[in-house]
Amino acid sequence: MSCVFCPQHVHRMVVGMRLSTVILPIHRWSDGRKIWQRAEELGFHAAYTYDHLAWRTFRDGPWFGAVPTLTAAAAVTERLRLGTLVTSPNFRHPVTLAKDLITLDDVSDGRITLGIGAGGNGFDATTLRRSDEEPWTPRQRADHFAEFVPLLDRLLREPSVTHEGELYVANEARNIPGCVQRPRLPFAVAATGPRGLRLAAQYGEAWVTTGDPKLFETGTPEQSVEAIRGQITKLGTACEAVGRDVAELDKILLTGFTPDRPLESFDAFVDFAGTHFELGFTEIVIHTPIADSDFAADEKVFERIATEGLSQLG
């Protein structure tokens, strides 16, 4: 596949270091509104949410839709970038997703970033399947992702799209007036395998990783850093293969899935952030604390990190 990248495809070039947050969609809006507004007040570059039908230990509690949540957040914030980390083909179709994204980009006046990945084996993979139907294999997920991303790219850039692929069909799909951000809103592509990394190189304005999941419970921070360094090397190889400079991609690290504990203290975050910015990351994303969960953290430490953390890196 030839490289589709061109200079006007870039939403923005990599600049400086950024700190963002993830707000899980577990709050009724009477409470959630304040949390999203507080993220803007604290000065975060962006606030993302997960796009799942249900997720892990939160399955039996409140869990709201990502698109309505981001629409509501767009209406009560002014500067904060908003987005998903991440959307996947597991239960999304590119035609309907494109319509939602164009609407989101309009409501937010051009503040939406789409985090997108191939998806996994969780509830998203089984909820829409019959009981006798197996979830997609990793290869099938990669196949869907490989067709999904290029089609979504076209749907967000072109006023009318017809596509008859192996997995997706779009018959004169209209998307007028298109995105506020031109030629379309930015993609942050989550990937670690060769096919996903190639998609990031071809279509991404950013690349996303959570580190190496095999190291989460039994690995060390040092092993995690080396694994991530290897991922960045592979990203560079993928960019080189399509004729793109890897420095043109933002590199986003979603924390909470490595052996490190960056929210344990302010100093722990500064050490963690410094190490990973040296690896080449331009944005670090931390979870807004949730009591009695894997994302529990001291609110005061979290707010100090938000307001002072990057200034300590020099």
Phi, psi and chi 1 to 4 in degrees:
 res  aa     phi    psi   chi1   chi2   chi3   chi4
   1 MET       -  133.4 -175.2 -178.9  -62.4      -
   2 SER   -78.1  161.1   61.3      -      -      -
   3 CYS   -76.8  130.4  177.5      -      -      -
   4 VAL   -96.5   -1.6  -59.1      -      -      -
   5 PHE   -67.7  138.6  173.7   75.1      -      -
   6 CYS  -147.8  156.8   55.3      -      -      -
   7 PRO   -54.8  -39.0  -28.1   35.5      -      -
   8 GLN   -73.4   -7.1   64.1  -93.5   30.0      -
   9 HIS   -73.9  -17.2 -161.1  154.4      -      -
  10 VAL   -83.6  124.5  180.0      -      -      -
  11 HIS   -66.7  -43.7  165.3   64.8      -      -
  12 ARG  -162.5  154.3   54.4 -176.5  166.4   72.8
  13 MET   -85.1  161.5  -62.0  -60.7  -71.1      -
  14 VAL   -65.4  126.5  175.7      -      -      -
  15 VAL  -138.1  120.0  178.7      -      -      -
  16 GLY    62.4 -157.2      -      -      -      -
  17 MET  -120.3  141.5  -60.1  178.4  -68.9      -
  18 ARG  -129.8  151.4  -55.0 -177.9 -173.0   90.6
  19 LEU  -125.4  128.0 -178.9   62.4      -      -
  20 SER  -129.9  175.0  -61.1      -      -      -
  21 THR  -135.9  159.0 -170.0      -      -      -
  22 VAL  -112.4  130.4  164.7      -      -      -
  23 ILE  -114.2  108.9  -58.4  170.9      -      -
  24 LEU   -64.9  143.5  -94.2   61.3      -      -
  25 PRO   -83.0   60.3   33.2  -36.3      -      -
  26 ILE  -111.6    0.0   60.7  173.2      -      -
  27 HIS  -105.8  133.6  -51.3  -80.1      -      -
  28 ARG   -58.2  146.9  -70.0 -166.0  178.8  -84.6
  29 TRP   -62.6  -24.7 -168.5 -117.4      -      -
  30 SER   -60.4  -30.3   55.3      -      -      -
  31 ASP   -97.3  -39.7  -65.2  -39.7      -      -
  32 GLY   -60.7  -38.3      -      -      -      -
  33 ARG   -51.8  -45.8  172.3 -172.7 -175.6  124.0
  34 LYS   -66.5  -34.7  -58.3  167.2 -168.5  172.7
  35 ILE   -68.6  -43.1  -63.9  170.3      -      -
  36 TRP   -66.8  -39.6  -72.4   85.6      -      -
  37 GLN   -66.7  -36.3  -70.7  176.4  -40.7      -
  38 ARG   -65.7  -35.8 -176.6   58.6  175.6  153.9
  39 ALA   -59.7  -40.3      -      -      -      -
  40 GLU   -67.7  -42.7 -178.0  166.3   75.5      -
  41 GLU   -61.4  -34.8  -68.0  168.8   -0.2      -
  42 LEU   -75.3  -11.2  -71.7  170.0      -      -
  43 GLY    91.1   15.2      -      -      -      -
  44 PHE   -60.7  145.5  -77.2  111.2      -      -
  45 HIS   -65.4  -44.1  165.6   69.3      -      -
  46 ALA  -147.0  157.3      -      -      -      -
  47 ALA  -127.2  124.0      -      -      -      -
  48 TYR  -110.2  165.7  -57.9   97.6      -      -
  49 THR  -137.1  161.5 -161.5      -      -      -
  50 TYR   -80.5  146.2  -72.6  178.6      -      -
  51 ASP  -113.8   87.3 -172.4   17.9      -      -
  52 HIS  -134.6  162.0  -64.5  -62.2      -      -
  53 LEU   -81.0  -31.4  -63.8  173.7      -      -
  54 ALA  -164.6  162.4      -      -      -      -
  55 TRP  -150.7  118.3 -167.9   65.9      -      -
  56 ARG    46.3 -129.5  -62.9 -170.1 -177.0 -178.1
  57 THR   -70.2   -8.4   57.2      -      -      -
  58 PHE   -91.2    4.1  -64.6   90.3      -      -
  59 ARG   -58.2  -38.6 -178.7 -175.6 -172.7 -175.4
  60 ASP   -96.8   15.2  -65.5  -37.7      -      -
  61 GLY  -121.6 -174.3      -      -      -      -
  62 PRO   -59.6  137.2  -21.7   32.8      -      -
  63 TRP  -155.2  112.4 -171.0  -86.2      -      -
  64 PHE  -100.4  164.9  -64.7   96.2      -      -
  65 GLY   -71.3  141.9      -      -      -      -
  66 ALA   -67.4  -44.6      -      -      -      -
  67 VAL   -65.8  -48.5  171.0      -      -      -
  68 PRO   -62.2  -36.7  -21.6   32.6      -      -
  69 THR   -62.2  -46.2  -63.3      -      -      -
  70 LEU   -67.1  -34.0  -70.0  170.2      -      -
  71 THR   -63.5  -45.1  -54.6      -      -      -
  72 ALA   -64.1  -41.3      -      -      -      -
  73 ALA   -63.8  -37.8      -      -      -      -
  74 ALA   -62.3  -32.5      -      -      -      -
  75 ALA   -76.9  -18.1      -      -      -      -
  76 VAL  -115.4    8.9  -61.2      -      -      -
  77 THR  -128.2  165.8   57.4      -      -      -
  78 GLU  -125.3  -36.2  -63.4  178.4   -4.4      -
  79 ARG  -113.6  -28.1  -57.7  174.5  -54.1  -80.8
  80 LEU   -63.2  127.6 -172.1   68.7      -      -
  81 ARG   -72.0  151.0  -74.6 -158.7   67.0   82.1
  82 LEU  -132.0  151.8  -53.7  164.8      -      -
  83 GLY   179.5 -177.0      -      -      -      -
  84 THR  -106.8  144.3   55.5      -      -      -
  85 LEU  -138.9   89.2  -80.9 -175.8      -      -
  86 VAL  -132.8  164.9  -66.5      -      -      -
  87 THR   -88.7  149.4  -66.5      -      -      -
  88 SER  -141.1  164.9   82.6      -      -      -
  89 PRO   -71.5   -3.0  -18.8   32.1      -      -
  90 ASN   -53.7  -39.7 -101.4  -26.2      -      -
  91 PHE  -139.5   14.1   63.5   95.1      -      -
  92 ARG  -110.9  147.1  -63.9  -70.3 -172.2 -173.7
  93 HIS  -113.3  138.3 -171.0  -75.6      -      -
  94 PRO   -60.4  -31.7   10.9  -22.6      -      -
  95 VAL   -68.2  -49.7  170.2      -      -      -
  96 THR   -70.8  -35.2   51.8      -      -      -
  97 LEU   -63.8  -41.2  178.2   60.1      -      -
  98 ALA   -59.3  -42.4      -      -      -      -
  99 LYS   -61.7  -44.5 -172.6   66.4   70.5  173.9
 100 ASP   -62.1  -42.7  -74.3  -14.8      -      -
 101 LEU   -67.3  -40.5  -69.2  170.8      -      -
 102 ILE   -63.2  -38.6  -73.0  171.3      -      -
 103 THR   -65.8  -45.0  -54.7      -      -      -
 104 LEU   -59.6  -43.7  -95.6  174.7      -      -
 105 ASP   -63.8  -34.9 -155.2   41.7      -      -
 106 ASP   -70.4  -47.9 -178.2   65.4      -      -
 107 VAL   -61.0  -37.5  172.5      -      -      -
 108 SER   -86.5   -2.9   68.6      -      -      -
 109 ASP    58.0   46.6 -166.1   23.3      -      -
 110 GLY    80.6   39.4      -      -      -      -
 111 ARG  -116.8   17.5  -69.6 -175.1  -74.3  132.1
 112 ILE   -99.8  134.4  -62.9  -63.3      -      -
 113 THR  -118.6  132.6  -65.0      -      -      -
 114 LEU   -96.1  109.1  176.5   70.7      -      -
 115 GLY   -81.9  129.4      -      -      -      -
 116 ILE  -140.9  138.5 -172.6  167.1      -      -
 117 GLY  -144.6  177.3      -      -      -      -
 118 ALA   -77.4  -16.4      -      -      -      -
 119 GLY    88.1  175.5      -      -      -      -
 120 GLY  -137.0 -155.1      -      -      -      -
 121 ASN   -99.8   12.5  -80.0  -34.6      -      -
 122 GLY   -76.0 -157.2      -      -      -      -
 123 PHE   -62.9  -30.4  -54.5  120.4      -      -
 124 ASP   -58.5  -32.7  -64.6  -12.5      -      -
 125 ALA   -79.7  -16.8      -      -      -      -
 126 THR  -118.0  -21.6   57.8      -      -      -
 127 THR   -60.2  -37.0  -58.0      -      -      -
 128 LEU   -97.7   11.0  -60.1 -177.0      -      -
 129 ARG  -103.9  146.4  -50.5  -74.0 -169.7  -90.0
 130 ARG   -64.1  158.6  -64.4 -170.6  -57.4  -91.9
 131 SER   -63.5  -26.7   58.9      -      -      -
 132 ASP   -95.3   10.0   61.6  -12.8      -      -
 133 GLU  -107.1  126.9 -171.6  177.7    3.5      -
 134 GLU   -77.3  144.5  -68.9  -65.3  -37.5      -
 135 PRO   -62.3  160.9  -17.5   29.5      -      -
 136 TRP   -58.3  142.7  -66.3  -23.4      -      -
 137 THR   -74.6  166.0   64.1      -      -      -
 138 PRO   -54.6  -38.4  -29.8   36.8      -      -
 139 ARG   -65.7  -41.6 -176.2 -175.3 -179.2   88.2
 140 GLN   -65.4  -38.4  -72.7  173.4  -44.6      -
 141 ARG   -61.8  -42.4  -70.9 -161.4  -58.0  -90.0
 142 ALA   -65.4  -37.0      -      -      -      -
 143 ASP   -63.3  -45.7  -71.0  -17.9      -      -
 144 HIS   -62.5  -44.0  -79.6   78.1      -      -
 145 PHE   -61.3  -40.3 -163.9   41.0      -      -
 146 ALA   -66.7  -27.4      -      -      -      -
 147 GLU   -92.7  -32.0 -171.1  173.2  -28.3      -
 148 PHE   -63.1  -49.3 -167.7  104.0      -      -
 149 VAL   -64.9  -49.7  173.5      -      -      -
 150 PRO   -61.6  -37.1  -21.5   32.5      -      -
 151 LEU   -67.7  -43.2  176.9   53.4      -      -
 152 LEU   -62.2  -39.2 -175.2   61.3      -      -
 153 ASP   -56.2  -46.6  171.6   71.7      -      -
 154 ARG   -65.8  -44.0  -72.1 -172.6   61.0 -158.6
 155 LEU   -60.6  -32.1  -71.1  160.9      -      -
 156 LEU   -85.0  -14.3  -67.5  174.1      -      -
 157 ARG  -108.2  -24.4  -71.0 -170.5  -66.4  111.9
 158 GLU  -112.5  142.1  -59.0  174.9   17.5      -
 159 PRO   -69.4  -26.0   22.7  -32.9      -      -
 160 SER  -144.6  130.8  178.1      -      -      -
 161 VAL  -132.3  130.5  172.3      -      -      -
 162 THR  -119.2  129.5  -66.3      -      -      -
 163 HIS  -147.1  128.9  170.1   85.3      -      -
 164 GLU  -124.9   94.7  -67.3 -171.3   11.2      -
 165 GLY  -104.5 -171.1      -      -      -      -
 166 GLU   -73.8  -28.2  -66.2 -175.8    9.8      -
 167 LEU  -121.6  -23.4  -59.9  167.9      -      -
 168 TYR  -133.2  146.7  -63.7  104.8      -      -
 169 VAL  -128.3  136.9  171.7      -      -      -
 170 ALA  -133.9  120.9      -      -      -      -
 171 ASN  -112.1  101.3 -176.1   17.9      -      -
 172 GLU    49.3   48.3  -65.6 -173.5    4.0      -
 173 ALA   -69.4  121.4      -      -      -      -
 174 ARG   -95.6  133.7  -63.0  -68.7 -160.6  -84.5
 175 ASN  -137.8   75.4  -75.6  -56.4      -      -
 176 ILE  -113.2  128.7  -58.9  169.6      -      -
 177 PRO   -96.5    9.9   34.8  -36.9      -      -
 178 GLY    85.5 -172.1      -      -      -      -
 179 CYS   -78.4  153.5  -64.6      -      -      -
 180 VAL   -66.1  -44.0  172.5      -      -      -
 181 GLN   -77.6  130.7  -59.3  173.2   86.8      -
 182 ARG  -111.4  143.8  -65.3  -65.9 -175.5  177.2
 183 PRO   -76.7  -12.0   30.0  -36.3      -      -
 184 ARG  -163.0  169.5   61.2  151.1  168.8   79.0
 185 LEU   -66.4  154.3   55.5   80.7      -      -
 186 PRO   -74.5  147.5   24.2  -32.2      -      -
 187 PHE  -101.9  133.0  -71.1  178.7      -      -
 188 ALA  -112.8  105.0      -      -      -      -
 189 VAL   -93.9  119.2 -179.6      -      -      -
 190 ALA   -87.2  123.0      -      -      -      -
 191 ALA  -165.3  147.1      -      -      -      -
 192 THR  -133.0  -19.9   55.7      -      -      -
 193 GLY   -86.3  166.5      -      -      -      -
 194 PRO   -61.9  -39.9   16.6  -28.8      -      -
 195 ARG   -69.9  -41.8  -65.3  176.0   70.9 -173.8
 196 GLY   -66.3  -39.8      -      -      -      -
 197 LEU   -64.9  -35.0  -71.1  170.4      -      -
 198 ARG   -66.0  -38.5 -170.9  175.4 -179.2   90.6
 199 LEU   -64.0  -40.0  -71.4  170.4      -      -
 200 ALA   -61.3  -42.2      -      -      -      -
 201 ALA   -66.0  -36.1      -      -      -      -
 202 GLN   -83.8  -38.7  -70.8  179.7  -62.6      -
 203 TYR  -119.7   -9.7  -64.5   95.4      -      -
 204 GLY   -88.9  143.2      -      -      -      -
 205 GLU   -91.3  -15.1  -77.4   69.6   55.3      -
 206 ALA  -149.5  159.6      -      -      -      -
 207 TRP  -120.9  141.9  165.4   71.1      -      -
 208 VAL  -122.7  139.4 -176.3      -      -      -
 209 THR  -139.9  156.1 -175.0      -      -      -
 210 THR  -112.0   10.4   57.2      -      -      -
 211 GLY    90.4 -163.7      -      -      -      -
 212 ASP   -97.0  111.9 -175.0  -18.5      -      -
 213 PRO   -61.9  -23.3   21.3  -32.3      -      -
 214 LYS   -67.8  -19.3  -63.2 -170.6  -64.6  -67.7
 215 LEU   -97.6   -4.1  -62.0  175.0      -      -
 216 PHE   -57.8  -47.2  176.8   51.3      -      -
 217 GLU   -94.4  -31.0  -67.1 -175.5   -7.9      -
 218 THR  -119.1   -7.0   59.3      -      -      -
 219 GLY   -85.2  177.8      -      -      -      -
 220 THR  -112.8  159.9   66.0      -      -      -
 221 PRO   -56.1  -37.0  -28.9   36.9      -      -
 222 GLU   -65.4  -41.9  -67.2   75.9   17.2      -
 223 GLN   -64.0  -38.2  -71.0  172.3  -35.5      -
 224 SER   -62.7  -44.4  176.4      -      -      -
 225 VAL   -59.7  -43.9  166.7      -      -      -
 226 GLU   -65.8  -38.1  -73.2  -51.4  -53.8      -
 227 ALA   -64.8  -41.6      -      -      -      -
 228 ILE   -68.6  -38.2  -68.2  171.8      -      -
 229 ARG   -57.8  -40.1 -166.2 -168.7  -51.7  -84.0
 230 GLY   -65.5  -38.0      -      -      -      -
 231 GLN   -62.5  -42.1  -68.2  176.1   -4.8      -
 232 ILE   -65.7  -37.3  -66.6  174.5      -      -
 233 THR   -61.2  -43.6  -61.8      -      -      -
 234 LYS   -66.0  -35.7  -68.3  176.9 -178.0  177.3
 235 LEU   -61.8  -41.5  176.6   66.0      -      -
 236 GLY   -61.4  -40.4      -      -      -      -
 237 THR   -63.6  -41.6  -59.5      -      -      -
 238 ALA   -64.2  -40.4      -      -      -      -
 239 CYS   -65.5  -42.4  -74.4      -      -      -
 240 GLU   -60.8  -37.1 -175.6  177.5   -4.8      -
 241 ALA   -65.8  -26.6      -      -      -      -
 242 VAL  -106.5   10.2  -60.1      -      -      -
 243 GLY    75.3   34.0      -      -      -      -
 244 ARG  -122.1  146.3 -171.6  172.9 -175.7 -171.6
 245 ASP   -82.2  121.3 -175.7   -7.9      -      -
 246 VAL   -60.6  -23.5   68.9      -      -      -
 247 ALA   -67.4  -15.5      -      -      -      -
 248 GLU   -77.6  -14.8  -67.8  170.4  -12.6      -
 249 LEU   -93.0  132.3  -86.7   78.3      -      -
 250 ASP   -63.4  148.3  -81.2  -38.5      -      -
 251 LYS  -124.5  115.8  -62.7  165.1 -171.3   68.8
 252 ILE  -110.9  128.4  -58.0  173.1      -      -
 253 LEU  -109.5  114.1  175.9   61.5      -      -
 254 LEU   -87.2  113.6  174.0   58.3      -      -
 255 THR   -82.0  171.2   64.9      -      -      -
 256 GLY   104.3   -3.1      -      -      -      -
 257 PHE  -130.3   19.4  -55.2   97.2      -      -
 258 THR  -119.1  169.2   68.0      -      -      -
 259 PRO   -66.9  -12.3  -16.7   29.5      -      -
 260 ASP   -72.2  161.6  -45.9   87.7      -      -
 261 ARG  -129.7   72.4  -63.3  -66.9  178.7  -93.9
 262 PRO   -67.7  -18.8   22.8  -33.1      -      -
 263 LEU   -96.4    7.7  -62.2 -170.4      -      -
 264 GLU   -65.6  -34.7 -169.3  171.2   61.3      -
 265 SER  -159.5  166.3   68.6      -      -      -
 266 PHE   -62.4  -43.9 -178.3   76.8      -      -
 267 ASP   -65.0  -36.5  -70.7  -18.6      -      -
 268 ALA   -61.8  -40.3      -      -      -      -
 269 PHE   -65.9  -45.2  170.7   79.4      -      -
 270 VAL   -59.7  -43.5  171.2      -      -      -
 271 ASP   -62.8  -45.6  -70.7  -16.2      -      -
 272 PHE   -62.5  -48.1  174.2   87.7      -      -
 273 ALA   -64.4  -42.8      -      -      -      -
 274 GLY   -59.6  -44.5      -      -      -      -
 275 THR   -61.0  -43.3  -63.7      -      -      -
 276 HIS   -81.3  -29.0  -71.4   82.2      -      -
 277 PHE   -67.1  -33.7  -79.4  132.3      -      -
 278 GLU   -64.8  -27.4  -73.7  179.7    1.9      -
 279 LEU   -72.1  -18.3  -73.3  177.4      -      -
 280 GLY   120.4    2.3      -      -      -      -
 281 PHE   -70.6  141.6  -74.8   97.0      -      -
 282 THR  -107.0  -12.1   53.8      -      -      -
 283 GLU  -147.8  130.7 -175.9  175.1  -14.2      -
 284 ILE  -115.1  135.5  -72.3  179.9      -      -
 285 VAL  -117.2  125.0 -174.9      -      -      -
 286 ILE  -115.8  150.4   59.3  176.5      -      -
 287 HIS   -80.7  134.2  -72.3   79.6      -      -
 288 THR   -62.4  129.5  -65.8      -      -      -
 289 PRO   -57.7  143.0  -25.8   36.0      -      -
 290 ILE  -130.3  115.1  -57.9  171.0      -      -
 291 ALA   -60.9  148.9      -      -      -      -
 292 ASP    56.8   40.0  -57.8  -41.7      -      -
 293 SER  -145.8  178.4   78.0      -      -      -
 294 ASP   -64.1  -16.2  -68.9  -21.3      -      -
 295 PHE  -106.4   23.3  -56.9  116.4      -      -
 296 ALA   -67.7  139.0      -      -      -      -
 297 ALA  -162.2  159.7      -      -      -      -
 298 ASP   -70.4  122.1 -172.9  -53.3      -      -
 299 GLU   -60.3  -37.6  -71.5  -80.4   -5.1      -
 300 LYS   -67.1  -40.3  -68.6 -177.7  178.8  178.5
 301 VAL   -64.1  -44.2  170.7      -      -      -
 302 PHE   -57.9  -46.5  172.3   78.6      -      -
 303 GLU   -69.7  -34.2  -66.2 -161.9   -3.4      -
 304 ARG   -67.5  -40.2 -172.6 -177.5  175.3 -158.2
 305 ILE   -59.1  -44.2  -72.3  169.4      -      -
 306 ALA   -61.5  -40.0      -      -      -      -
 307 THR   -93.4  -23.9   55.6      -      -      -
 308 GLU  -126.2  -12.6  -58.0  176.8   31.1      -
 309 GLY   -58.9  -49.1      -      -      -      -
 310 LEU   -69.4  -30.5  -66.1 -172.0      -      -
 311 SER   -65.8  -20.4   66.4      -      -      -
 312 GLN   -80.0   -9.8  -59.7  -60.5  -53.4      -
 313 LEU   -88.2  -17.6  -60.0  178.1      -      -
 314 GLY    72.6      -      -      -      -      -
